Amino acid sequence: MSDARTVLVTGGNRGIGRKIAEEFLASGYKVAVTSRNGEAPEGAMAVAADVTDPASMDAAFTAIEAELGPVEIIVANAGITKDNLLMRMSDEEFDAVVNTNLGGAFRTVKRGITNMIRAKWGRIVLISSVSGMYGVAGQANYSSSKAALVGMARSISRELGGRGITANVVAPGFINTEMTAELPEKQQKEYLSAIPAKRFAEPEEVAKVVRWVASDEAAYITGAVIPVDGGLGMGH
């Protein structure tokens, strides 16, 4: 469809980000994916970019705009972990995670917002995590960066809510990915016992929620945190 909206998914080369990109593609959207290695799912425009570098993100947006048109939907998904107990965590481990997960979302949204304001339509979806609300031992850096996305989405909602732009947070719980598959069986059982749904999510279940919250149907939802965690983080 020629009037298909243009979506940017940062960190869309693997894991949840890749599934989100594939879900938008399957629904007829034009999709661009940024990743450090420049890989992307088939059918998506691949752009090598580093979310910690404003010049790199500017160049990525410029390339996407030339190829697909103005970005109308931003899914800020790029993220890293550098787990360590707080007393052992280095400044570098803290700064790198916050600069990528929180700073990366800031740089991506800041560069993309002008066209949304001009068009009086936009969707910003920040990918957080249950650990941002629930807290996870050894993840003071990661949990902080993911919790901070809530404040960012709500500030954006207050600034731009009257311009047809929404900003929401999707907070996945444990997902069936290569990472969870590698966990020891005992640890997997412990996690499963804490999840009311008694199973891990499939990546598609997160992707469909992201796609829906970026649709016209969700126009009156902004500043919300939408958990996709099987009930793990209830009340947080």
C-alpha positions in Angstrom: 0.0 0.0 0.0 1.5 3.3 -1.1 0.1 5.3 1.8 1.7 2.8 4.3 3.1 4.5 7.4 6.9 4.5 7.9 8.2 2.7 11.0 11.7 2.9 12.5 12.7 0.1 14.9 16.1 0.6 16.7 18.0 -2.6 17.5 15.7 -4.4 15.1 18.2 -7.0 13.9 17.5 -9.6 16.6 15.3 -10.7 19.5 12.2 -8.8 20.2 13.2 -5.9 18.0 13.4 -8.2 15.0 9.9 -9.6 15.7 8.5 -6.1 16.0 10.0 -5.2 12.6 8.6 -8.4 11.1 5.1 -7.7 12.6 4.9 -4.3 11.1 6.2 -5.6 7.7 3.5 -8.3 7.8 0.9 -5.7 8.4 1.9 -3.7 5.4 4.0 -0.9 6.9 7.3 0.4 5.5 9.9 -0.5 8.0 13.5 0.7 8.6 15.7 -1.0 11.1 18.8 0.4 12.7 21.5 -1.8 14.3 25.2 -1.5 14.9 26.0 -4.2 12.3 23.5 -3.0 9.7 21.5 -6.2 9.6 17.7 -6.3 9.3 14.9 -8.8 8.6 14.0 -9.4 5.0 11.8 -6.6 3.5 13.1 -4.0 5.9 15.5 -1.2 5.1 18.7 -1.8 7.0 20.7 1.1 8.3 23.9 0.8 10.4 23.7 3.3 13.2 24.8 3.8 16.8 22.1 5.2 19.1 24.8 6.6 21.4 26.0 8.9 18.6 23.7 11.8 17.6 25.5 12.3 14.2 25.0 8.6 13.4 21.3 8.8 14.2 20.9 12.0 12.2 22.5 10.3 9.2 20.3 7.2 9.7 17.1 9.3 9.7 18.3 11.2 6.7 18.8 8.0 4.8 15.4 6.6 5.9 13.6 9.8 5.0 15.1 9.8 1.5 14.2 6.1 0.9 10.8 5.7 2.7 9.7 9.2 3.6 9.3 10.8 7.1 9.3 8.4 10.0 5.8 8.4 11.6 6.3 5.6 14.1 9.4 5.2 16.3 10.0 2.0 18.3 13.0 2.7 20.6 14.1 -0.8 21.3 17.9 -0.8 21.2 19.3 -1.9 24.5 22.2 -3.6 26.2 22.9 -5.2 29.6 26.1 -5.2 31.7 24.9 -7.0 34.8 26.8 -6.8 38.1 26.0 -6.3 41.8 25.8 -2.6 42.7 28.9 -2.8 44.9 30.9 -4.3 42.1 29.4 -2.3 39.2 31.9 0.0 37.5 31.1 3.5 36.3 31.6 2.2 32.7 29.1 -0.6 33.2 26.5 1.9 34.6 27.1 4.7 32.1 27.2 2.4 29.0 23.8 0.9 29.8 22.1 4.1 30.6 23.7 5.9 27.6 22.4 3.2 25.2 19.0 2.3 26.8 17.9 5.8 27.9 20.1 8.1 26.0 19.5 6.1 22.8 15.8 6.5 23.2 16.2 10.3 23.8 18.4 10.8 20.7 16.1 8.7 18.5 12.9 10.5 19.5 14.5 13.9 19.5 15.7 13.5 15.8 12.3 12.1 14.7 9.9 14.4 16.5 10.0 17.4 14.2 8.4 15.6 11.3 5.7 14.2 13.6 4.8 17.7 14.9 4.7 18.9 11.3 2.4 16.0 10.3 0.3 16.3 13.5 0.5 12.5 13.8 3.0 10.3 15.4 3.5 7.2 17.5 6.4 6.7 19.9 6.8 3.3 21.6 9.6 2.9 24.1 10.5 -0.7 24.9 11.1 -1.0 28.6 11.2 -4.2 30.7 9.4 -5.8 33.7 12.8 -5.3 35.5 12.3 -1.5 35.2 9.3 -1.7 37.5 10.0 -4.9 39.4 13.8 -4.5 40.0 16.3 -7.2 39.4 19.3 -8.0 41.5 22.5 -7.2 39.5 20.7 -4.9 37.2 20.8 -1.5 38.9 21.9 0.0 35.6 19.5 -1.8 33.3 16.5 -1.5 35.7 17.1 2.2 36.2 17.4 2.9 32.4 14.2 1.0 31.7 12.2 2.6 34.5 13.4 6.0 33.3 11.6 5.4 30.0 8.3 5.8 31.8 9.2 9.4 32.8 10.4 10.1 29.3 7.1 8.8 27.7 5.0 10.8 30.1 7.0 14.0 29.6 6.6 13.6 25.8 2.9 13.0 26.3 2.5 16.3 28.2 4.6 18.2 25.6 3.0 16.8 22.5 -0.3 15.1 23.4 -2.2 17.9 21.7 -0.5 17.4 18.4 -1.8 13.9 17.5 1.3 12.3 18.9 1.3 9.5 21.5 4.2 8.2 23.6 3.8 4.9 25.4 5.9 2.2 27.1 5.7 -1.5 26.4 7.3 -3.5 29.2 7.9 -7.2 28.3 8.6 -9.8 30.9 10.5 -13.0 30.3 10.4 -13.9 26.6 11.3 -17.1 24.8 14.5 -16.1 23.2 18.0 -17.6 22.9 18.9 -15.8 26.1 16.2 -17.5 28.3 16.8 -20.9 26.6 20.4 -20.8 27.9 19.3 -20.3 31.5 19.8 -23.4 33.8 16.7 -25.4 34.2 16.4 -24.7 37.9 16.5 -21.0 37.2 13.9 -21.3 34.5 11.6 -23.1 36.9 12.1 -20.4 39.6 11.1 -17.7 37.1 8.1 -19.6 35.8 6.8 -20.2 39.4 6.8 -16.4 39.9 4.8 -15.7 36.7 1.0 -16.1 37.1 0.7 -17.1 33.4 3.2 -20.0 34.2 5.0 -19.6 30.9 7.4 -17.3 29.1 6.0 -15.0 26.4 6.6 -15.6 22.7 8.3 -12.6 21.0 5.3 -12.3 18.7 3.1 -11.5 21.7 5.1 -8.4 22.4 5.3 -7.4 18.8 1.5 -7.5 18.3 1.0 -5.2 21.3 3.6 -2.7 19.9 1.9 -2.8 16.5 -1.5 -2.2 18.1 -0.4 0.7 20.3 1.1 2.4 17.2 -2.2 2.1 15.3 -5.1 4.5 14.9 -7.1 2.4 17.2 -4.9 3.4 20.2 -5.0 7.1 19.5 -6.3 8.0 22.9 -3.7 6.0 24.8 -0.6 8.0 25.8 1.8 8.0 28.7 0.8 4.4 29.5 2.9 1.5 30.6 1.6 -1.7 28.9 3.0 -4.8 30.6 3.4 -7.9 28.5 4.7 -10.1 31.3 2.1 -12.7 32.2 1.3 -10.8 35.4 4.8 -11.0 36.8 5.1 -7.2 37.6 1.5 -6.7 38.7 1.1 -3.5 40.8 4.5 -2.1 39.9 
